């Protein structure tokens, strides 16, 4: 069958979301950001999008519109 989790990076992204929200795990923002950034750097579109949202509103990272804009541009370039 076809796996819903196609790559290790996508799995890292999902783990990052779990640490960010505290679903089934204790919240750990630093580790969540590390996992999500790693997946985004590897080109996982959902991770790039989520990281852009985080920088837009300052969720678990310092708010940075330039960083958010860069991530949104990167996402548009690959989608």
Buried (B, 14 or more C-beta within 10 A) or exposed (E): EEEEEEEEBBBBBBBBBBBBEEEEEEEBBEBBBBBBBBBBEBEBBBBBBBBBEBBBEEBBBEEBEEBBEEBBEBBEEEE
